[in-house]
């Protein structure tokens, strides 16, 4: 059992580590977009697309980079009592809170799938069957949702990116849960990176 958990942790941590390292550079793309927005508003006609693309870039940066943040332990923690606890008590508490995170991410993932299906023109209440139907060819993409701004980009790409990020975050949360279970059994799995 620990061997299977260790293999899962190794694969998920490696994937999210690499994706997170790539997403770090997304901040420079965001800075470039906002710099162009400032320059175009000052010297030229303002670009309609810059603020919306900056919002999409920020969502991508945070959501897809989130699993890396969870893996590195760089998320914010309220540390009133935690630092005084024994390692075993910390592992119990971490396992409990990660279970709550897994539940929350599951709800976000399901809602994100429904929202993405809606943006592709599906108005039903079974988004999973819709996506399976798209893969098998029994469903069609309907009227695509667009933003209500002057630029009017399609919304489905950013919603699909959010679903992808929620999925990666859910995988990473399960990985953290497995690490806590191993810690409760007196073992360490996963690579600790600084």
C-alpha positions, 0 to 999 in steps of 0.5 A, spaced: 500 500 500 505 504 501 509 502 495 503 504 491 502 511 494 509 512 494 509 511 486 502 516 486 506 521 490 512 521 485 508 521 479 504 527 481 509 531 485 514 530 478 508 533 474 506 538 478 513 541 480 515 541 472 508 545 471 509 549 477 516 551 474 513 553 467 508 557 470 513 561 474 514 565 468 507 566 467 508 572 471 513 575 466 507 574 461 502 578 465 507 584 466 508 584 459 501 585 457 500 590 463 506 594 460 503 594 453 496 596 456 500 602 460 504 604 453 498 603 449 493 608 453 499 613 454 501 614 447 496 610 442 489 608 442 488 603 448 487 596 446 481 593 448 484 586 449 489 587 454 485 587 461 481 581 459 488 577 457 491 580 463 485 577 467 486 570 463 493 570 464 492 571 472 487 566 472 492 561 469 498 563 473 494 562 480 490 556 478 495 552 474 500 554 479 496 552 485 498 545 485 506 547 485 504 552 491 501 546 495 507 541 494 512 547 496 507 548 502 507 555 501 500 556 502 498 561 508 497 557 515 494 560 521 499 557 526 496 559 533 497 552 536 500 548 530 508 549 532 507 546 539 504 540 536 508 533 536 509 531 528 504 525 529 499 530 531 501 535 526 500 529 521 493 528 523 491 535 523 494 535 516 490 529 514 484 532 516 484 539 513 487 536 506 480 531 506 476 538 507 481 541 501 479 534 497 472 535 498 472 543 496 476 541 490 471 536 488 466 541 488 470 546 484 472 541 479 464 539 478 462 546 478 468 548 473 466 542 468 458 544 468 461 552 467 465 549 461 460 545 458 455 551 459 460 555 455 460 550 450 453 551 449 450 545 453 444 547 457 443 540 461 445 538 468 450 532 466 456 535 464 460 529 465 456 525 460 456 531 455 464 531 455 464 524 454 459 525 448 463 530 445 469 525 445 465 519 442 462 524 437 454 523 440 454 530 442 456 537 438 458 544 441 453 549 441 453 556 441 459 558 444 459 563 450 462 570 449 465 575 454 460 581 455 466 586 454 467 590 447 473 585 445 468 579 446 473 573 447 470 566 447 470 564 455 471 556 454 478 556 453 479 560 460 474 555 463 477 549 461 484 552 463 481 552 470 478 545 470 485 543 468 488 547 474 482 544 479 484 537 477 491 538 478 490 541 485 485 535 486 491 530 484 496 534 489 491 534 495 491 527 494 498 526 494 499 531 500 494 526 504 498 520 502 504 523 505 500 525 511 498 517 512 505 515 511 507 520 516 502 517 521 505 510 519 512 513 521 515 513 514 516 519 509 514 519 502 515 524 496 521 528 495 522 534 499 524 540 495 526 547 498 
